[in-house]
């Protein structure tokens, strides 16, 4: 149940970031938002693993890290989703090329 709530929170944050933030067209054309999103995801997952390993007896610090990682994963998801929507709209995806 908690996992579902966190997942829905990440999706909601990603949706709000896509709606609220202005993405630069030059970076969308180059595809750099994909890189930003994947790097944010890797760093967040690494931090969660490290915090789970070393902060087993600190529930307050783990809670803070989980809340922060939820927001960062939402931001990463919004970067990847916006790049995917831009590529789909401008027919830059591999299955759309002729």
C-alpha positions in Angstrom: 0.0 0.0 0.0 2.8 2.4 0.8 4.6 1.5 -2.4 1.4 2.3 -4.4 1.1 5.7 -2.6 4.7 6.6 -3.3 4.4 5.5 -6.9 1.3 7.7 -7.4 3.1 10.5 -5.7 6.0 10.2 -8.2 3.5 10.2 -11.1 1.7 13.2 -9.7 4.9 15.2 -9.2 6.1 14.3 -12.7 2.8 15.4 -14.2 2.9 18.7 -12.3 6.5 19.3 -13.3 5.6 18.8 -17.0 2.8 21.2 -16.7 4.6 23.9 -14.6 8.2 24.0 -15.9 9.3 25.4 -19.2 11.6 23.0 -21.0 14.2 24.5 -23.4 13.5 23.6 -27.0 17.3 23.4 -27.8 17.8 20.8 -25.1 14.7 18.8 -26.2 16.1 18.8 -29.8 19.4 17.4 -28.6 17.8 14.9 -26.3 19.6 16.0 -23.1 16.6 15.7 -20.9 16.8 11.9 -21.3 20.3 12.0 -19.9 19.3 14.3 -17.0 16.4 12.0 -16.1 18.5 8.8 -16.1 21.3 10.4 -14.2 18.8 11.7 -11.5 17.3 8.2 -11.3 20.7 6.5 -10.9 21.9 9.0 -8.2 18.6 8.7 -6.3 18.6 4.9 -6.4 22.2 4.9 -5.3 21.4 7.2 -2.4 18.5 5.1 -1.3 20.6 2.0 -1.3 23.4 3.7 0.7 20.9 5.1 3.2 19.2 1.7 3.6 22.6 0.1 4.3 23.9 2.7 6.7 20.8 4.2 8.3 19.0 1.1 9.5 18.5 2.4 13.0 17.5 6.0 12.0 13.9 6.0 10.9 13.5 9.8 10.8 16.5 10.2 8.5 15.2 7.3 6.3 11.8 9.0 6.1 13.4 12.3 5.1 15.4 10.6 2.4 12.4 8.7 1.1 10.4 11.9 0.8 13.2 13.7 -1.0 13.8 10.8 -3.3 10.1 10.8 -4.2 10.4 14.4 -5.4 13.6 13.8 -7.3 12.2 10.7 -9.0 9.2 12.8 -10.0 11.5 15.4 -11.5 13.5 12.7 -13.3 10.3 11.1 -14.6 9.1 14.5 -15.9 12.4 15.0 -17.8 12.1 11.6 -19.4 8.4 11.9 -20.2 8.8 15.4 -21.7 11.6 14.2 -23.9 9.5 11.2 -25.0 6.5 13.4 -25.8 8.7 15.8 -27.8 10.3 13.0 -29.7 6.9 11.4 -30.4 5.4 14.6 -31.6 8.3 15.4 -33.9 8.7 11.8 -35.1 12.2 11.2 -33.7 11.5 7.8 -32.2 13.2 4.8 -33.9 9.9 3.2 -34.8 8.6 6.4 -36.4 11.5 6.9 -38.8 11.2 6.0 -42.4 
